[in-house]
Amino acid sequence: MNEIKKLEHIKWRILNQHEHTNIWNKKNATKQRKQNVFFKERGIKYQFVDMKKKGMSKGEFNSVAQANGGLDHMINWEAKSELVALIKYIANEDKLEKVLENPQVIKTPVVRNGKQSTLGYQPDVWKKWN
């Protein structure tokens, strides 16, 4: 991650530290609209992060990956992309950096509420969160 992106991310974290629910998705995705409606209808404050513009920090990614079964569960293996095929066959120690450099391969939406998180549109799980 370049220095400007790191500084923007730190600024974003400081300004939004009161928020408990974070959503990473691709802007204008169908599921993005559905998740917005879900949270707005319930009056749940959330911070939307456009995955294409900001991606996730290494710490955020590791936290979400840990809650969802690890790195391999974070990747959208069904995507028809040469990049996904490449990630499938590179060494495990190189996968994390490759995924962080290419956030478009991550399953979306990524929704995190404290230490809890989900991958994909999962309103039944979100309803159970406090």
A tleap script that builds the chain and sets N, CA, C and O, in Angstrom:
source leaprc.protein.ff14SB
mol = sequence {
  NMET ASN GLU ILE LYS LYS LEU GLU HIE ILE
  LYS TRP ARG ILE LEU ASN GLN HIE GLU HIE
  THR ASN ILE TRP ASN LYS LYS ASN ALA THR
  LYS GLN ARG LYS GLN ASN VAL PHE PHE LYS
  GLU ARG GLY ILE LYS TYR GLN PHE VAL ASP
  MET LYS LYS LYS GLY MET SER LYS GLY GLU
  PHE ASN SER VAL ALA GLN ALA ASN GLY GLY
  LEU ASP HIE MET ILE ASN TRP GLU ALA LYS
  SER GLU LEU VAL ALA LEU ILE LYS TYR ILE
  ALA ASN GLU ASP LYS LEU GLU LYS VAL LEU
  GLU ASN PRO GLN VAL ILE LYS THR PRO VAL
  VAL ARG ASN GLY LYS GLN SER THR LEU GLY
  TYR GLN PRO ASP VAL TRP LYS LYS TRP CASN
}
set mol.1.N position { 0.846 -1.161 0.000 }
set mol.1.CA position { 0.000 0.000 0.000 }
set mol.1.C position { 0.903 1.240 0.000 }
set mol.1.O position { 1.843 1.328 0.791 }
set mol.2.N position { 0.618 2.179 -0.875 }
set mol.2.CA position { 1.486 3.357 -0.923 }
set mol.2.C position { 1.204 4.290 0.255 }
set mol.2.O position { 0.192 4.142 0.940 }
set mol.3.N position { 2.095 5.244 0.486 }
set mol.3.CA position { 2.021 6.102 1.664 }
set mol.3.C position { 0.750 6.957 1.696 }
set mol.3.O position { 0.153 7.130 2.758 }
set mol.4.N position { 0.338 7.485 0.563 }
set mol.4.CA position { -0.871 8.313 0.515 }
set mol.4.C position { -2.085 7.478 0.889 }
set mol.4.O position { -2.943 7.927 1.650 }
set mol.5.N position { -2.157 6.269 0.358 }
set mol.5.CA position { -3.273 5.388 0.670 }
set mol.5.C position { -3.290 5.053 2.165 }
set mol.5.O position { -4.355 4.998 2.780 }
set mol.6.N position { -2.102 4.828 2.749 }
set mol.6.CA position { -2.018 4.552 4.186 }
set mol.6.C position { -2.515 5.738 4.997 }
set mol.6.O position { -3.274 5.561 5.950 }
set mol.7.N position { -2.094 6.953 4.629 }
set mol.7.CA position { -2.523 8.145 5.350 }
set mol.7.C position { -4.026 8.376 5.215 }
set mol.7.O position { -4.683 8.744 6.188 }
set mol.8.N position { -4.574 8.164 4.019 }
set mol.8.CA position { -6.013 8.295 3.822 }
set mol.8.C position { -6.758 7.297 4.693 }
set mol.8.O position { -7.794 7.614 5.278 }
set mol.9.N position { -6.219 6.089 4.770 }
set mol.9.CA position { -6.858 5.051 5.572 }
set mol.9.C position { -6.828 5.419 7.058 }
set mol.9.O position { -7.829 5.248 7.754 }
set mol.10.N position { -5.699 5.920 7.548 }
set mol.10.CA position { -5.583 6.327 8.949 }
set mol.10.C position { -6.562 7.457 9.248 }
set mol.10.O position { -7.234 7.443 10.279 }
set mol.11.N position { -6.643 8.435 8.346 }
set mol.11.CA position { -7.579 9.542 8.513 }
set mol.11.C position { -9.010 9.022 8.570 }
set mol.11.O position { -9.792 9.446 9.421 }
set mol.12.N position { -9.358 8.103 7.669 }
set mol.12.CA position { -10.697 7.525 7.633 }
set mol.12.C position { -11.003 6.815 8.945 }
set mol.12.O position { -12.104 6.955 9.477 }
set mol.13.N position { -10.033 6.045 9.483 }
set mol.13.CA position { -10.235 5.310 10.738 }
set mol.13.C position { -10.464 6.274 11.905 }
set mol.13.O position { -11.310 6.019 12.762 }
set mol.14.N position { -9.723 7.367 11.940 }
set mol.14.CA position { -9.870 8.340 13.027 }
set mol.14.C position { -11.239 9.010 12.950 }
set mol.14.O position { -11.927 9.137 13.964 }
set mol.15.N position { -11.632 9.433 11.770 }
set mol.15.CA position { -12.912 10.121 11.601 }
set mol.15.C position { -14.102 9.206 11.862 }
set mol.15.O position { -15.171 9.677 12.248 }
set mol.16.N position { -13.928 7.910 11.656 }
set mol.16.CA position { -15.047 6.987 11.756 }
set mol.16.C position { -14.883 5.960 12.868 }
set mol.16.O position { -15.481 4.886 12.812 }
set mol.17.N position { -14.078 6.280 13.878 }
set mol.17.CA position { -13.840 5.301 14.922 }
set mol.17.C position { -15.089 5.018 15.761 }
set mol.17.O position { -15.146 4.002 16.454 }
set mol.18.N position { -16.077 5.891 15.707 }
set mol.18.CA position { -17.311 5.659 16.455 }
set mol.18.C position { -18.214 4.639 15.764 }
set mol.18.O position { -19.125 4.101 16.392 }
set mol.19.N position { -17.979 4.372 14.515 }
set mol.19.CA position { -18.796 3.421 13.762 }
set mol.19.C position { -18.445 1.992 14.171 }
set mol.19.O position { -17.277 1.674 14.391 }
set mol.20.N position { -19.442 1.148 14.271 }
set mol.20.CA position { -19.206 -0.235 14.650 }
set mol.20.C position { -19.333 -1.188 13.470 }
set mol.20.O position { -18.706 -2.247 13.457 }
set mol.21.N position { -20.130 -0.823 12.492 }
set mol.21.CA position { -20.337 -1.705 11.353 }
set mol.21.C position { -19.651 -1.101 10.128 }
set mol.21.O position { -19.900 0.045 9.755 }
set mol.22.N position { -18.786 -1.901 9.520 }
set mol.22.CA position { -18.095 -1.491 8.295 }
set mol.22.C position { -18.501 -2.436 7.180 }
set mol.22.O position { -18.621 -3.644 7.381 }
set mol.23.N position { -18.710 -1.871 6.011 }
set mol.23.CA position { -19.075 -2.677 4.846 }
set mol.23.C position { -18.119 -2.348 3.713 }
set mol.23.O position { -17.976 -1.191 3.316 }
set mol.24.N position { -17.465 -3.385 3.200 }
set mol.24.CA position { -16.619 -3.241 2.012 }
set mol.24.C position { -17.356 -3.914 0.872 }
set mol.24.O position { -17.768 -5.069 0.980 }
set mol.25.N position { -17.517 -3.189 -0.218 }
set mol.25.CA position { -18.183 -3.739 -1.392 }
set mol.25.C position { -17.771 -2.916 -2.594 }
set mol.25.O position { -17.062 -1.917 -2.475 }
set mol.26.N position { -18.228 -3.353 -3.746 }
set mol.26.CA position { -17.990 -2.603 -4.974 }
set mol.26.C position { -19.170 -1.675 -5.168 }
set mol.26.O position { -20.319 -2.114 -5.141 }
set mol.27.N position { -18.897 -0.394 -5.364 }
set mol.27.CA position { -19.963 0.587 -5.538 }
set mol.27.C position { -20.831 0.195 -6.730 }
set mol.27.O position { -20.331 -0.240 -7.768 }
set mol.28.N position { -22.133 0.358 -6.559 }
set mol.28.CA position { -23.139 0.075 -7.584 }
set mol.28.C position { -23.365 -1.411 -7.834 }
set mol.28.O position { -24.019 -1.773 -8.812 }
set mol.29.N position { -22.842 -2.274 -6.979 }
set mol.29.CA position { -23.131 -3.705 -7.101 }
set mol.29.C position { -24.564 -3.940 -6.610 }
set mol.29.O position { -25.025 -3.247 -5.703 }
set mol.30.N position { -25.270 -4.907 -7.200 }
set mol.30.CA position { -26.642 -5.208 -6.800 }
set mol.30.C position { -26.720 -5.514 -5.314 }
set mol.30.O position { -27.606 -5.021 -4.616 }
set mol.31.N position { -25.797 -6.323 -4.836 }
set mol.31.CA position { -25.812 -6.687 -3.419 }
set mol.31.C position { -25.498 -5.482 -2.535 }
set mol.31.O position { -25.918 -5.437 -1.378 }
set mol.32.N position { -24.776 -4.523 -3.064 }
set mol.32.CA position { -24.467 -3.319 -2.302 }
set mol.32.C position { -25.754 -2.553 -2.014 }
set mol.32.O position { -25.937 -2.055 -0.903 }
set mol.33.N position { -26.631 -2.451 -2.980 }
set mol.33.CA position { -27.899 -1.766 -2.767 }
set mol.33.C position { -28.759 -2.527 -1.759 }
set mol.33.O position { -29.400 -1.920 -0.901 }
set mol.34.N position { -28.772 -3.856 -1.866 }
set mol.34.CA position { -29.564 -4.676 -0.941 }
set mol.34.C position { -29.056 -4.541 0.488 }
set mol.34.O position { -29.852 -4.421 1.419 }
set mol.35.N position { -27.746 -4.559 0.670 }
set mol.35.CA position { -27.203 -4.458 2.029 }
set mol.35.C position { -27.490 -3.079 2.598 }
set mol.35.O position { -27.795 -2.961 3.785 }
set mol.36.N position { -27.398 -2.023 1.776 }
set mol.36.CA position { -27.700 -0.671 2.254 }
set mol.36.C position { -29.129 -0.583 2.758 }
set mol.36.O position { -29.382 -0.020 3.823 }
set mol.37.N position { -30.066 -1.137 1.997 }
set mol.37.CA position { -31.470 -1.129 2.395 }
set mol.37.C position { -31.636 -1.879 3.721 }
set mol.37.O position { -32.337 -1.411 4.618 }
set mol.38.N position { -30.991 -3.039 3.841 }
set mol.38.CA position { -31.087 -3.842 5.060 }
set mol.38.C position { -30.689 -3.012 6.282 }
set mol.38.O position { -31.431 -2.968 7.263 }
set mol.39.N position { -29.535 -2.360 6.233 }
set mol.39.CA position { -29.040 -1.625 7.388 }
set mol.39.C position { -29.827 -0.330 7.621 }
set mol.39.O position { -30.091 0.031 8.768 }
set mol.40.N position { -30.196 0.361 6.562 }
set mol.40.CA position { -30.954 1.607 6.706 }
set mol.40.C position { -32.336 1.349 7.299 }
set mol.40.O position { -32.786 2.104 8.161 }
set mol.41.N position { -33.015 0.290 6.851 }
set mol.41.CA position { -34.345 -0.032 7.369 }
set mol.41.C position { -34.313 -0.307 8.871 }
set mol.41.O position { -35.306 -0.080 9.562 }
set mol.42.N position { -33.203 -0.782 9.372 }
set mol.42.CA position { -33.064 -1.119 10.784 }
set mol.42.C position { -32.393 -0.006 11.591 }
set mol.42.O position { -32.167 -0.151 12.793 }
set mol.43.N position { -32.079 1.097 10.924 }
set mol.43.CA position { -31.466 2.227 11.604 }
set mol.43.C position { -30.057 1.940 12.109 }
set mol.43.O position { -29.605 2.554 13.076 }
set mol.44.N position { -29.366 1.018 11.464 }
set mol.44.CA position { -28.014 0.653 11.869 }
set mol.44.C position { -27.023 1.531 11.124 }
set mol.44.O position { -26.991 1.552 9.893 }
set mol.45.N position { -26.208 2.263 11.896 }
set mol.45.CA position { -25.179 3.089 11.271 }
set mol.45.C position { -24.085 2.188 10.720 }
set mol.45.O position { -23.709 1.194 11.341 }
set mol.46.N position { -23.588 2.546 9.562 }
set mol.46.CA position { -22.494 1.775 8.971 }
set mol.46.C position { -21.613 2.698 8.154 }
set mol.46.O position { -22.020 3.785 7.745 }
set mol.47.N position { -20.406 2.236 7.931 }
set mol.47.CA position { -19.458 2.958 7.078 }
set mol.47.C position { -19.251 2.124 5.831 }
set mol.47.O position { -18.778 0.991 5.914 }
set mol.48.N position { -19.600 2.669 4.679 }
set mol.48.CA position { -19.389 1.969 3.410 }
set mol.48.C position { -18.008 2.305 2.871 }
set mol.48.O position { -17.613 3.471 2.839 }
set mol.49.N position { -17.284 1.291 2.452 }
set mol.49.CA position { -15.963 1.485 1.844 }
set mol.49.C position { -15.997 0.853 0.458 }
set mol.49.O position { -16.271 -0.339 0.322 }
set mol.50.N position { -15.721 1.641 -0.558 }
set mol.50.CA position { -15.683 1.129 -1.923 }
set mol.50.C position { -14.428 0.276 -2.089 }
set mol.50.O position { -13.307 0.785 -2.058 }
set mol.51.N position { -14.632 -1.010 -2.264 }
set mol.51.CA position { -13.524 -1.966 -2.357 }
set mol.51.C position { -12.571 -1.622 -3.497 }
set mol.51.O position { -11.367 -1.859 -3.396 }
set mol.52.N position { -13.106 -1.066 -4.580 }
set mol.52.CA position { -12.251 -0.734 -5.723 }
set mol.52.C position { -11.322 0.435 -5.423 }
set mol.52.O position { -10.211 0.496 -5.951 }
set mol.53.N position { -11.768 1.364 -4.578 }
set mol.53.CA position { -10.965 2.549 -4.289 }
set mol.53.C position { -10.034 2.364 -3.097 }
set mol.53.O position { -8.868 2.753 -3.165 }
set mol.54.N position { -10.522 1.781 -2.014 }
set mol.54.CA position { -9.744 1.718 -0.781 }
set mol.54.C position { -9.228 0.326 -0.444 }
set mol.54.O position { -8.121 0.193 0.076 }
set mol.55.N position { -9.993 -0.692 -0.725 }
set mol.55.CA position { -9.580 -2.027 -0.323 }
set mol.55.C position { -9.601 -2.149 1.194 }
set mol.55.O position { -10.278 -1.378 1.873 }
set mol.56.N position { -8.872 -3.105 1.717 }
set mol.56.CA position { -8.808 -3.335 3.160 }
set mol.56.C position { -7.353 -3.270 3.596 }
set mol.56.O position { -6.450 -3.636 2.844 }
set mol.57.N position { -7.137 -2.801 4.814 }
set mol.57.CA position { -5.777 -2.835 5.347 }
set mol.57.C position { -5.438 -4.284 5.674 }
set mol.57.O position { -6.326 -5.132 5.761 }
set mol.58.N position { -4.178 -4.558 5.851 }
set mol.58.CA position { -3.741 -5.917 6.182 }
set mol.58.C position { -4.362 -6.374 7.505 }
set mol.58.O position { -4.789 -7.522 7.630 }
set mol.59.N position { -4.410 -5.478 8.482 }
set mol.59.CA position { -4.994 -5.817 9.775 }
set mol.59.C position { -6.474 -6.118 9.681 }
set mol.59.O position { -6.954 -7.092 10.262 }
set mol.60.N position { -7.212 -5.274 8.939 }
set mol.60.CA position { -8.646 -5.510 8.750 }
set mol.60.C position { -8.878 -6.821 8.024 }
set mol.60.O position { -9.736 -7.617 8.405 }
set mol.61.N position { -8.099 -7.033 6.972 }
set mol.61.CA position { -8.249 -8.257 6.195 }
set mol.61.C position { -7.996 -9.481 7.079 }
set mol.61.O position { -8.775 -10.434 7.050 }
set mol.62.N position { -6.919 -9.461 7.859 }
set mol.62.CA position { -6.591 -10.610 8.714 }
set mol.62.C position { -7.671 -10.852 9.758 }
set mol.62.O position { -7.993 -12.001 10.063 }
set mol.63.N position { -8.235 -9.776 10.310 }
set mol.63.CA position { -9.301 -9.909 11.303 }
set mol.63.C position { -10.538 -10.572 10.686 }
set mol.63.O position { -11.125 -11.480 11.274 }
set mol.64.N position { -10.920 -10.109 9.505 }
set mol.64.CA position { -12.085 -10.675 8.817 }
set mol.64.C position { -11.794 -12.114 8.377 }
set mol.64.O position { -12.649 -12.991 8.505 }
set mol.65.N position { -10.597 -12.349 7.864 }
set mol.65.CA position { -10.234 -13.701 7.418 }
set mol.65.C position { -10.286 -14.670 8.593 }
set mol.65.O position { -10.793 -15.783 8.451 }
set mol.66.N position { -9.774 -14.269 9.740 }
set mol.66.CA position { -9.783 -15.133 10.922 }
set mol.66.C position { -11.218 -15.487 11.330 }
set mol.66.O position { -11.497 -16.625 11.708 }
set mol.67.N position { -12.113 -14.517 11.250 }
set mol.67.CA position { -13.507 -14.743 11.630 }
set mol.67.C position { -14.265 -15.587 10.605 }
set mol.67.O position { -15.332 -16.122 10.906 }
set mol.68.N position { -13.714 -15.704 9.396 }
set mol.68.CA position { -14.420 -16.408 8.317 }
set mol.68.C position { -13.689 -17.639 7.804 }
set mol.68.O position { -13.970 -18.103 6.699 }
set mol.69.N position { -12.774 -18.167 8.568 }
set mol.69.CA position { -12.147 -19.434 8.185 }
set mol.69.C position { -10.839 -19.325 7.439 }
set mol.69.O position { -10.351 -20.330 6.922 }
set mol.70.N position { -10.250 -18.146 7.361 }
set mol.70.CA position { -8.936 -18.002 6.750 }
set mol.70.C position { -8.934 -17.368 5.369 }
set mol.70.O position { -9.979 -17.075 4.788 }
set mol.71.N position { -7.739 -17.171 4.875 }
set mol.71.CA position { -7.501 -16.488 3.598 }
set mol.71.C position { -8.267 -17.114 2.443 }
set mol.71.O position { -8.896 -16.398 1.664 }
set mol.72.N position { -8.228 -18.421 2.317 }
set mol.72.CA position { -8.878 -19.073 1.182 }
set mol.72.C position { -10.387 -18.844 1.141 }
set mol.72.O position { -10.985 -18.864 0.065 }
set mol.73.N position { -11.009 -18.628 2.305 }
set mol.73.CA position { -12.445 -18.358 2.344 }
set mol.73.C position { -12.774 -16.928 1.925 }
set mol.73.O position { -13.924 -16.622 1.613 }
set mol.74.N position { -11.783 -16.062 1.917 }
set mol.74.CA position { -11.989 -14.660 1.540 }
set mol.74.C position { -12.026 -14.462 0.024 }
set mol.74.O position { -12.559 -13.463 -0.458 }
set mol.75.N position { -11.472 -15.391 -0.711 }
set mol.75.CA position { -11.317 -15.232 -2.156 }
set mol.75.C position { -12.537 -15.772 -2.890 }
set mol.75.O position { -13.045 -16.848 -2.575 }
set mol.76.N position { -12.990 -15.016 -3.862 }
set mol.76.CA position { -14.118 -15.443 -4.695 }
set mol.76.C position { -13.581 -16.376 -5.781 }
set mol.76.O position { -13.262 -15.940 -6.887 }
set mol.77.N position { -13.486 -17.646 -5.454 }
set mol.77.CA position { -12.901 -18.633 -6.378 }
set mol.77.C position { -13.758 -18.848 -7.612 }
set mol.77.O position { -13.274 -19.370 -8.616 }
set mol.78.N position { -15.025 -18.453 -7.555 }
set mol.78.CA position { -15.923 -18.650 -8.697 }
set mol.78.C position { -15.796 -17.555 -9.746 }
set mol.78.O position { -16.352 -17.675 -10.838 }
set mol.79.N position { -15.075 -16.500 -9.427 }
set mol.79.CA position { -14.895 -15.407 -10.386 }
set mol.79.C position { -14.120 -15.901 -11.593 }
set mol.79.O position { -13.151 -16.649 -11.468 }
set mol.80.N position { -14.561 -15.471 -12.753 }
set mol.80.CA position { -13.873 -15.855 -13.988 }
set mol.80.C position { -12.798 -14.820 -14.258 }
set mol.80.O position { -13.014 -13.842 -14.972 }
set mol.81.N position { -11.642 -15.057 -13.674 }
set mol.81.CA position { -10.560 -14.094 -13.750 }
set mol.81.C position { -9.229 -14.824 -13.777 }
set mol.81.O position { -9.015 -15.788 -13.041 }
set mol.82.N position { -8.348 -14.352 -14.630 }
set mol.82.CA position { -7.000 -14.928 -14.666 }
set mol.82.C position { -6.286 -14.680 -13.345 }
set mol.82.O position { -5.461 -15.485 -12.913 }
set mol.83.N position { -6.606 -13.570 -12.714 }
set mol.83.CA position { -5.994 -13.229 -11.436 }
set mol.83.C position { -6.356 -14.260 -10.363 }
set mol.83.O position { -5.494 -14.673 -9.587 }
set mol.84.N position { -7.612 -14.672 -10.315 }
set mol.84.CA position { -8.036 -15.688 -9.354 }
set mol.84.C position { -7.303 -16.997 -9.625 }
set mol.84.O position { -6.876 -17.680 -8.694 }
set mol.85.N position { -7.158 -17.342 -10.899 }
set mol.85.CA position { -6.418 -18.555 -11.258 }
set mol.85.C position { -4.961 -18.455 -10.815 }
set mol.85.O position { -4.393 -19.431 -10.326 }
set mol.86.N position { -4.362 -17.295 -10.983 }
set mol.86.CA position { -2.980 -17.084 -10.558 }
set mol.86.C position { -2.850 -17.248 -9.047 }
set mol.86.O position { -1.941 -17.926 -8.566 }
set mol.87.N position { -3.756 -16.628 -8.303 }
set mol.87.CA position { -3.712 -16.706 -6.845 }
set mol.87.C position { -3.854 -18.146 -6.373 }
set mol.87.O position { -3.262 -18.547 -5.371 }
set mol.88.N position { -4.635 -18.902 -7.097 }
set mol.88.CA position { -4.847 -20.307 -6.723 }
set mol.88.C position { -3.540 -21.092 -6.728 }
set mol.88.O position { -3.367 -22.021 -5.940 }
set mol.89.N position { -2.628 -20.720 -7.610 }
set mol.89.CA position { -1.415 -21.521 -7.788 }
set mol.89.C position { -0.133 -20.877 -7.265 }
set mol.89.O position { 0.935 -21.480 -7.365 }
set mol.90.N position { -0.212 -19.674 -6.714 }
set mol.90.CA position { 1.017 -19.088 -6.168 }
set mol.90.C position { 1.255 -19.631 -4.757 }
set mol.90.O position { 0.353 -20.192 -4.137 }
set mol.91.N position { 2.456 -19.459 -4.272 }
set mol.91.CA position { 2.827 -19.961 -2.950 }
set mol.91.C position { 1.954 -19.311 -1.877 }
set mol.91.O position { 1.592 -18.139 -1.988 }
set mol.92.N position { 1.622 -20.071 -0.848 }
set mol.92.CA position { 0.753 -19.565 0.220 }
set mol.92.C position { 1.274 -18.276 0.846 }
set mol.92.O position { 0.491 -17.385 1.174 }
set mol.93.N position { 2.587 -18.173 1.013 }
set mol.93.CA position { 3.136 -16.965 1.641 }
set mol.93.C position { 2.991 -15.725 0.760 }
set mol.93.O position { 3.129 -14.607 1.256 }
set mol.94.N position { 2.716 -15.893 -0.531 }
set mol.94.CA position { 2.541 -14.761 -1.450 }
set mol.94.C position { 1.076 -14.404 -1.682 }
set mol.94.O position { 0.782 -13.335 -2.219 }
set mol.95.N position { 0.153 -15.279 -1.288 }
set mol.95.CA position { -1.268 -15.063 -1.560 }
set mol.95.C position { -1.814 -13.812 -0.901 }
set mol.95.O position { -2.532 -13.039 -1.535 }
set mol.96.N position { -1.483 -13.602 0.364 }
set mol.96.CA position { -2.042 -12.465 1.093 }
set mol.96.C position { -1.718 -11.149 0.408 }
set mol.96.O position { -2.612 -10.331 0.192 }
set mol.97.N position { -0.455 -10.929 0.061 }
set mol.97.CA position { -0.066 -9.678 -0.591 }
set mol.97.C position { -0.759 -9.515 -1.946 }
set mol.97.O position { -1.172 -8.413 -2.306 }
set mol.98.N position { -0.883 -10.601 -2.686 }
set mol.98.CA position { -1.533 -10.545 -4.000 }
set mol.98.C position { -3.012 -10.178 -3.853 }
set mol.98.O position { -3.542 -9.404 -4.650 }
set mol.99.N position { -3.673 -10.731 -2.841 }
set mol.99.CA position { -5.090 -10.416 -2.611 }
set mol.99.C position { -5.244 -8.960 -2.165 }
set mol.99.O position { -6.143 -8.262 -2.632 }
set mol.100.N position { -4.377 -8.502 -1.268 }
set mol.100.CA position { -4.456 -7.110 -0.813 }
set mol.100.C position { -4.189 -6.122 -1.948 }
set mol.100.O position { -4.765 -5.034 -1.962 }
set mol.101.N position { -3.330 -6.483 -2.893 }
set mol.101.CA position { -3.054 -5.638 -4.056 }
set mol.101.C position { -4.214 -5.640 -5.048 }
set mol.101.O position { -4.350 -4.718 -5.851 }
set mol.102.N position { -5.054 -6.682 -4.991 }
set mol.102.CA position { -6.148 -6.866 -5.951 }
set mol.102.C position { -7.448 -7.173 -5.215 }
set mol.102.O position { -7.934 -8.303 -5.269 }
set mol.103.N position { -8.019 -6.179 -4.526 }
set mol.103.CA position { -9.194 -6.441 -3.698 }
set mol.103.C position { -10.426 -6.915 -4.469 }
set mol.103.O position { -11.391 -7.378 -3.863 }
set mol.104.N position { -10.403 -6.805 -5.779 }
set mol.104.CA position { -11.549 -7.257 -6.570 }
set mol.104.C position { -11.750 -8.771 -6.490 }
set mol.104.O position { -12.797 -9.269 -6.903 }
set mol.105.N position { -10.776 -9.507 -5.973 }
set mol.105.CA position { -10.917 -10.966 -5.874 }
set mol.105.C position { -11.559 -11.393 -4.556 }
set mol.105.O position { -11.828 -12.578 -4.358 }
set mol.106.N position { -11.808 -10.442 -3.653 }
set mol.106.CA position { -12.399 -10.754 -2.356 }
set mol.106.C position { -13.910 -10.878 -2.498 }
set mol.106.O position { -14.544 -10.093 -3.203 }
set mol.107.N position { -14.482 -11.875 -1.821 }
set mol.107.CA position { -15.940 -12.035 -1.807 }
set mol.107.C position { -16.555 -10.791 -1.176 }
set mol.107.O position { -16.055 -10.279 -0.173 }
set mol.108.N position { -17.636 -10.313 -1.768 }
set mol.108.CA position { -18.307 -9.130 -1.238 }
set mol.108.C position { -19.800 -9.392 -1.119 }
set mol.108.O position { -20.325 -10.290 -1.777 }
set mol.109.N position { -20.486 -8.621 -0.288 }
set mol.109.CA position { -19.937 -7.625 0.609 }
set mol.109.C position { -19.214 -8.265 1.791 }
set mol.109.O position { -19.548 -9.366 2.228 }
set mol.110.N position { -18.226 -7.551 2.287 }
set mol.110.CA position { -17.570 -7.916 3.541 }
set mol.110.C position { -18.192 -6.999 4.586 }
set mol.110.O position { -18.068 -5.778 4.493 }
set mol.111.N position { -18.856 -7.575 5.570 }
set mol.111.CA position { -19.515 -6.787 6.606 }
set mol.111.C position { -18.887 -7.165 7.940 }
set mol.111.O position { -18.853 -8.337 8.317 }
set mol.112.N position { -18.390 -6.154 8.647 }
set mol.112.CA position { -17.764 -6.405 9.947 }
set mol.112.C position { -18.461 -5.577 11.012 }
set mol.112.O position { -18.682 -4.377 10.849 }
set mol.113.N position { -18.799 -6.239 12.096 }
set mol.113.CA position { -19.412 -5.609 13.253 }
set mol.113.C position { -18.590 -6.018 14.466 }
set mol.113.O position { -18.830 -7.069 15.060 }
set mol.114.N position { -17.622 -5.189 14.832 }
set mol.114.CA position { -16.704 -5.569 15.900 }
set mol.114.C position { -15.850 -6.737 15.449 }
set mol.114.O position { -15.177 -6.657 14.421 }
set mol.115.N position { -15.872 -7.818 16.207 }
set mol.115.CA position { -15.089 -9.007 15.844 }
set mol.115.C position { -15.868 -9.967 14.958 }
set mol.115.O position { -15.308 -10.939 14.451 }
set mol.116.N position { -17.154 -9.701 14.769 }
set mol.116.CA position { -17.977 -10.544 13.913 }
set mol.116.C position { -17.901 -10.046 12.480 }
set mol.116.O position { -17.813 -8.841 12.242 }
set mol.117.N position { -17.936 -10.964 11.530 }
set mol.117.CA position { -17.945 -10.534 10.132 }
set mol.117.C position { -18.535 -11.621 9.253 }
set mol.117.O position { -18.588 -12.795 9.619 }
set mol.118.N position { -18.974 -11.189 8.084 }
set mol.118.CA position { -19.516 -12.110 7.095 }
set mol.118.C position { -18.951 -11.781 5.723 }
set mol.118.O position { -18.456 -10.682 5.470 }
set mol.119.N position { -19.043 -12.761 4.860 }
set mol.119.CA position { -18.682 -12.593 3.449 }
set mol.119.C position { -19.932 -12.897 2.642 }
set mol.119.O position { -20.586 -13.918 2.856 }
set mol.120.N position { -20.257 -12.017 1.725 }
set mol.120.CA position { -21.461 -12.214 0.933 }
set mol.120.C position { -22.675 -11.628 1.638 }
set mol.120.O position { -22.596 -11.203 2.790 }
set mol.121.N position { -23.782 -11.613 0.940 }
set mol.121.CA position { -25.032 -11.051 1.463 }
set mol.121.C position { -25.653 -12.064 2.418 }
set mol.121.O position { -26.122 -13.118 1.988 }
set mol.122.N position { -25.658 -11.748 3.721 }
set mol.122.CA position { -26.139 -12.690 4.737 }
set mol.122.C position { -27.031 -11.997 5.772 }
set mol.122.O position { -26.652 -11.890 6.938 }
set mol.123.N position { -28.194 -11.535 5.364 }
set mol.123.CA position { -29.064 -10.804 6.293 }
set mol.123.C position { -29.500 -11.634 7.496 }
set mol.123.O position { -29.722 -11.068 8.567 }
set mol.124.N position { -29.632 -12.954 7.361 }
set mol.124.CA position { -30.030 -13.777 8.505 }
set mol.124.C position { -28.992 -13.734 9.616 }
set mol.124.O position { -29.340 -13.763 10.797 }
set mol.125.N position { -27.718 -13.665 9.242 }
set mol.125.CA position { -26.646 -13.553 10.233 }
set mol.125.C position { -26.657 -12.145 10.826 }
set mol.125.O position { -26.542 -11.994 12.043 }
set mol.126.N position { -26.792 -11.121 9.999 }
set mol.126.CA position { -26.757 -9.734 10.461 }
set mol.126.C position { -27.873 -9.461 11.477 }
set mol.126.O position { -27.682 -8.691 12.418 }
set mol.127.N position { -29.046 -10.098 11.284 }
set mol.127.CA position { -30.170 -9.889 12.199 }
set mol.127.C position { -29.827 -10.329 13.625 }
set mol.127.O position { -30.373 -9.798 14.592 }
set mol.128.N position { -28.930 -11.291 13.748 }
set mol.128.CA position { -28.549 -11.843 15.056 }
set mol.128.C position { -27.494 -10.997 15.777 }
set mol.128.O position { -27.261 -11.190 16.970 }
set mol.129.N position { -26.867 -10.077 15.076 }
set mol.129.CA position { -25.839 -9.246 15.694 }
set mol.129.C position { -26.476 -8.249 16.636 }
set mol.129.O position { -27.561 -7.736 16.364 }
set mol.130.N position { -25.807 -7.972 17.743 }
set mol.130.CA position { -26.294 -6.981 18.713 }
set mol.130.C position { -25.930 -5.589 18.264 }
set mol.130.O position { -26.252 -4.616 18.946 }
savepdb mol mol.pdb
quit
